[in-house]
Amino acid sequence: MALASLPLRQSLRRKLRGACRSAQQEVSEVAAAATTTTTTTELVLEEEMQKLGLDADAQAVLLSAPLPAALEILAACREAAEAKEVRNPSAFVVARVRKLQADQRPQPPAEGSQLQMRVSKVLSHGQGLGFWGESEWVIMVGMGVLAGELVEVCISRNFKRYSEAQLISVLECSPDRVQPKCPLFGQCSGCQYQHASYEAQLALKREHVSGTLRELSGLELPSDIVELTVRSPQEYHYRNKITPKLEAVSAKHGGDADLLQPDGCNGPIGFCEQEWGHEQDASGRRWRGTVDIAQCPLATEAINAQLPAAREALRLRAAEALGKLRSPAARRSLARRRRSPLVALLRATTLDGVVQSWEEVATETIAEVGTFKFRAGNFFQVNSPMLPIFVTRIVGLAAEPLQGGDSLVPEVLVDLYCGVGVFAIAASRHFQRVFGIELDGGAIELARENAVANGAGNVSFQACDAGDGLCALLAASGASEEALRGERSVVIVDPPREGLLPVASEALLDWGPQRIVYVSCDPATQARDLKELTAKGNYVVKRIVPFDMFPQTRHVESVVVLERRMRAE
Ligand SMILES: C[S@@+](CC[C@H](N)C(=O)[O-])C[C@H]1O[C@@H](n2cnc3c(N)ncnc32)[C@H](O)[C@@H]1O
C-alpha cells in the first residue's frame, strides 16, 4: 500500500481544520482514507511540485484543483520556468488555479436578456426566487410572482452571485393567483401580495416568520411551533392611516437643481413607486418616483371619501409653504421633512372621523377592550378591525397560568414600549399590578388619561427609555416592585422595527421575568433579540403566533412567547 504524499495529507488536515472538525478520530479516519487512495499520478504531482519549489500555500491551492487541470498547470509552469519566463512558480500556479476557478464559476445571463424560469419560492420581501440553466444561476424577480409559476423575465442587473430580473409575463399560473383589486398593483410599493389568494398570503407569512426566526436566531425550534397566521377580519379597507406625499418636481433631484417651486405642486400625490429609477443625481443617488393615488383599496372607505379633497388641500398647502422660502436649499430641506407640508395625513378613527392634523388627539374604541386617545400622527396600530382580536390574544398569552400548575397565576406585568397604554390597560383586569414604560412623554400623558377613562386603577406609567425605565423600576423599593422580582412577573415588549436596544435586553435579562411576550413588526430584528435572550439558556421559546395586521402586503406582526426555564428543566 502506497503512503499518501505529505502535501496531500497536509491538505486534507488543513481542510479538516478549516471545517472546524475538531474530533481527533475524524482526522485520523480521513487521513487513513487518503493513505489508501494515493495514486501514481498524485506521486508525480508531488514530485513536480517539489522540483518547482512551490511553497505550501501554492501546493494547497493546486491540490484544490481537479487532478488533470493541476497536472496541466504544473506542465505549463515548468515550461515557463525553463524558458525563464517565470520567476515565481508559486505565484504562477496560484494565478492559474484562480483563473481556472473563475472560468468555471457559473456565468450569469446577459443583462437585458429575456428568459424563462420556474419560481421556487417567494422571499420575505415579496420577490420570487428561481434558478436558471445548468449552473442553477440564482435569479430574483421583483414582485408579482408565486411559487411554482413559470415566468418570462428580463435580466435587469447582474451581481456577483445572482441576477435581478423584471417580470414580463406569467406563462403558467399558480392556483393561488387571483386578480389584484388595485389597478396600480405592481407599480405602487404599498402592496406586494394582491395577486395571491388570502389563504396563500397567510401561508406565506407563516413561512416567512418561521424561516426568518429559525435562520437568523440559529435556534432549533420544533417544526410545529409556528401557529397558523391569525387572519384579519377584513382583507381590504382595513387601514386607518395613510400618508400620501406630493412629488414636487425637484424633491427627487439633489445637487444643484432648483426645480422645487410652488408651481411644481401639480405632481403626483401618493406613495413610492415599487422600482428604483435608473437616473442618478449629481451625488450618484437614485430615487423612486411617486405613484399618483386617487383611491387606495387598503384604506378605510372614510379615508377614500376624504382623499380627493385632502389631495387638493395638500397642493395648496405645499405651494404656500414653498412660496415663503427663497433659497432652494431651504425648499429642499422642507421637502425632506417627514411631516413636511408636502405630506398629508389621513387617520380614520371611530369617534372623531378622519383626522388630518398630525398633532390632534384622536380617539379609537377597541371593541371589548376600551377607548384610547392617541395623537393622530403618532403610533397606533393601523388595522382597526383586527385590533380587538390582536390585543385580546396578546393579553391572553401574557396572562396564561405560568409553568408549575394552574395555581401559579401571573401577578405583575410590565408593558415595555407601551405607547398610549393599550396592552397595559387591556391587561389590567388580569394582573394585580401593571407598569407601562414608553419614551414619548406625550404618549405617556395620554396613557394616564386612558387608564382613568377605562377604570384601570392598578396601572402606572413612566416616560423613559425602555432599558433605563426598567432598571429604575427594579431599583425602586415598593411592595409592587418586590412582586416584580418574584416568580409571577410577565413582560410584554413591543419595540419599534429596530428591536431591543442592548441596554433594554440586558436590563430584561438582569431582571429575569417568568415570561416574555415579544411583539414585533420585524421578525429579523426579533430573531436577533431571541438569540440574545436565549443565549444563556434561561429562556425557551414556547409559542410563535403570526398576526396578519397588514393584508395584501408582505408585512406581518410576529408574537413570540418565551418562558423562563424551571430549575429542573
Ligand atoms: C411598536 S410601538 C408599540 C406601542 C404600543 N405597544 C401599542 O401597541 O400601541 C413602539 C413604541 O416604542 C416607543 N419607543 C421607541 N423607542 C423607545 C425607547 N428607547 N424606549 C421606550 N420606548 C420607545 C415608541 O414611541 C412607540 O410608542
PDBQT file of the ligand as one rigid body, heavy atoms in Angstrom, charges set to zero:
ROOT
HETATM    1  C1  LIG A 601     -44.435  49.460  18.011  1.00  0.00    +0.000 C 
HETATM    2  S1  LIG A 601     -44.815  50.801  19.035  1.00  0.00    +0.000 S 
HETATM    3  C2  LIG A 601     -45.739  49.971  20.286  1.00  0.00    +0.000 C 
HETATM    4  C3  LIG A 601     -46.749  50.798  21.012  1.00  0.00    +0.000 C 
HETATM    5  C4  LIG A 601     -47.764  50.058  21.846  1.00  0.00    +0.000 C 
HETATM    6  N1  LIG A 601     -47.311  48.825  22.379  1.00  0.00    +0.000 N 
HETATM    7  C5  LIG A 601     -49.056  49.854  21.067  1.00  0.00    +0.000 C 
HETATM    8  O1  LIG A 601     -49.372  48.728  20.674  1.00  0.00    +0.000 OA
HETATM    9  O2  LIG A 601     -49.764  50.838  20.855  1.00  0.00    +0.000 OA
HETATM   10  C6  LIG A 601     -43.274  51.127  19.745  1.00  0.00    +0.000 C 
HETATM   11  C7  LIG A 601     -43.266  52.220  20.782  1.00  0.00    +0.000 C 
HETATM   12  O3  LIG A 601     -41.949  52.280  21.348  1.00  0.00    +0.000 OA
HETATM   13  C8  LIG A 601     -41.661  53.635  21.661  1.00  0.00    +0.000 C 
HETATM   14  N2  LIG A 601     -40.186  53.725  21.802  1.00  0.00    +0.000 N 
HETATM   15  C9  LIG A 601     -39.264  53.892  20.834  1.00  0.00    +0.000 A 
HETATM   16  N3  LIG A 601     -38.031  53.866  21.355  1.00  0.00    +0.000 NA
HETATM   17  C10 LIG A 601     -38.158  53.658  22.684  1.00  0.00    +0.000 A 
HETATM   18  C11 LIG A 601     -37.235  53.526  23.760  1.00  0.00    +0.000 A 
HETATM   19  N4  LIG A 601     -35.930  53.591  23.565  1.00  0.00    +0.000 N 
HETATM   20  N5  LIG A 601     -37.719  53.305  24.980  1.00  0.00    +0.000 NA
HETATM   21  C12 LIG A 601     -39.057  53.227  25.194  1.00  0.00    +0.000 A 
HETATM   22  N6  LIG A 601     -39.989  53.359  24.224  1.00  0.00    +0.000 NA
HETATM   23  C13 LIG A 601     -39.542  53.576  22.981  1.00  0.00    +0.000 A 
HETATM   24  C14 LIG A 601     -42.274  54.409  20.517  1.00  0.00    +0.000 C 
HETATM   25  O4  LIG A 601     -42.517  55.741  20.900  1.00  0.00    +0.000 OA
HETATM   26  C15 LIG A 601     -43.563  53.604  20.263  1.00  0.00    +0.000 C 
HETATM   27  O5  LIG A 601     -44.636  54.138  21.010  1.00  0.00    +0.000 OA
ENDROOT
TORSDOF 0
